[in-house]
Amino acid sequence: QVQLVESGGGLAQAGDSLRLSCLASGFVFMTAPMAWFRQAPGKEREFVGGINWSGGSTYYADSVKGRFAIWRDGDKETLYLQMNILKPEDTAVYYCAADTSQSGGSLRVGAVDYGMDAWGKGTLVTVSS
């Protein structure tokens, strides 16, 4: 079955960096668009950024643009999220997601959850001021 397992969360101070990883299995990693979402306490889940099947195209929320970077490693079947210049407002549970229905596609911008149909359980990132 499809599995997405996030790791790398933890406690950081404002200005620090963290790298999250998402190990994927159970679907064709190389052809699935993928994304990161986050949910802060008391708030709705929001899109952080996404990447197309090849890794050649990325898309970010305005709130993280220039600070966060997403890439994928096909050999390791792992999605990454590098988070730099962390802010207290970045505190959230971060979720990895995949659009397993696509083969060689791009993020479905405008679709609910950008078309993602598989989700990890999340990893908590806490940023103190």
C-alpha positions as CSV (number, residue, x, y, z in Angstrom):
1,Q,0.0,0.0,0.0
2,V,1.0,3.6,-0.4
3,Q,3.1,4.9,2.4
4,L,4.6,8.3,3.0
5,V,6.8,8.7,6.1
6,E,8.0,12.1,7.2
7,S,11.0,12.7,9.4
8,G,13.3,15.6,10.4
9,G,10.9,17.7,12.4
10,G,11.8,19.1,15.8
11,L,12.5,22.2,17.8
12,A,14.3,25.1,16.2
13,Q,14.9,28.7,17.0
14,A,14.0,31.6,14.7
15,G,16.5,31.9,12.0
16,D,17.6,28.3,12.1
17,S,17.3,25.7,9.3
18,L,15.7,22.3,9.2
19,R,15.4,19.6,6.6
20,L,12.4,17.4,6.3
21,S,12.4,14.1,4.5
22,C,9.5,12.0,3.2
23,L,10.2,8.3,2.3
24,A,7.7,7.0,-0.2
25,S,6.7,3.5,-1.1
26,G,3.8,1.6,-2.7
27,F,3.5,3.7,-5.8
28,V,5.6,4.8,-8.7
29,F,7.5,7.6,-7.1
30,M,9.3,8.7,-10.3
31,T,6.0,9.8,-12.0
32,A,4.0,11.3,-9.2
33,P,3.8,15.0,-8.5
34,M,4.3,15.6,-4.8
35,A,3.9,18.3,-2.2
36,W,4.3,19.5,1.3
37,F,1.5,20.9,3.4
38,R,1.3,22.1,6.9
39,Q,-1.2,22.7,9.6
40,A,-0.6,25.1,12.5
41,P,-2.5,24.8,15.8
42,G,-6.1,26.0,15.4
43,K,-5.7,26.6,11.7
44,E,-6.6,24.8,8.5
45,R,-4.1,22.8,6.5
46,E,-2.2,24.9,3.9
47,F,-0.1,24.3,0.9
48,V,3.6,24.9,1.4
49,G,5.1,23.8,-1.9
50,G,5.1,21.2,-4.6
51,I,7.2,19.6,-7.3
52,N,6.3,17.9,-10.6
53,W,7.2,14.4,-11.4
54,S,10.6,15.1,-12.8
55,G,11.7,17.6,-10.2
56,G,12.1,20.2,-12.9
57,S,9.3,22.4,-11.7
58,T,8.5,23.6,-8.2
59,Y,5.8,25.9,-6.8
60,Y,5.7,27.6,-3.4
61,A,3.3,29.4,-1.2
62,D,4.2,33.1,-1.0
63,S,4.8,32.7,2.8
64,V,7.8,30.4,2.2
65,K,9.1,31.5,-1.2
66,G,12.8,32.3,-1.0
67,R,13.2,30.5,2.3
68,F,12.1,26.9,1.6
69,A,13.2,24.5,-1.2
70,I,11.7,21.2,-2.4
71,W,13.5,18.5,-4.3
72,R,13.2,14.8,-4.9
73,D,15.6,11.9,-5.1
74,G,14.4,9.1,-7.3
75,D,17.0,6.7,-6.3
76,K,16.0,7.1,-2.7
77,E,12.3,7.6,-3.4
78,T,12.5,10.5,-1.0
79,L,11.0,14.0,-1.1
80,Y,12.8,16.8,0.8
81,L,11.9,20.1,2.2
82,Q,14.7,22.4,3.2
83,M,13.5,25.1,5.5
84,N,15.7,28.2,6.1
85,I,15.3,31.3,8.1
86,L,12.6,29.7,10.1
87,K,10.0,31.9,11.8
88,P,7.7,31.2,14.7
89,E,4.8,31.3,12.3
90,D,6.3,28.2,10.5
91,T,5.4,26.2,13.6
92,A,3.1,23.4,12.3
93,V,2.7,19.7,11.6
94,Y,4.2,19.2,8.1
95,Y,2.7,16.6,5.8
96,C,4.1,15.0,2.7
97,A,1.6,14.3,0.0
98,A,1.6,12.6,-3.4
99,D,-0.7,12.6,-6.5
100,T,-0.5,8.9,-7.2
101,S,-3.2,9.1,-9.9
102,Q,-0.9,10.9,-12.3
103,S,1.9,9.4,-14.4
104,G,4.4,12.0,-15.4
105,G,2.2,15.0,-14.5
106,S,2.5,18.4,-12.9
107,L,0.9,19.8,-9.8
108,R,-2.8,20.4,-10.3
109,V,-2.8,24.0,-9.3
110,G,-6.4,25.0,-8.6
111,A,-7.5,21.5,-7.6
112,V,-8.5,20.6,-4.1
113,D,-5.2,19.9,-2.3
114,Y,-3.5,20.3,-5.6
115,G,-4.8,16.8,-6.5
116,M,-2.9,15.0,-3.8
117,D,-4.5,11.7,-2.9
118,A,-2.0,10.1,-0.5
119,W,-0.8,11.6,2.8
120,G,1.8,11.0,5.4
121,K,1.1,11.2,9.1
122,G,3.1,14.4,9.5
123,T,6.1,15.6,11.5
124,L,6.0,18.5,14.0
125,V,8.1,21.5,13.6
126,T,8.2,24.0,16.4
127,V,10.0,27.3,16.0
128,S,10.7,29.5,19.0
129,S,11.4,33.2,19.0
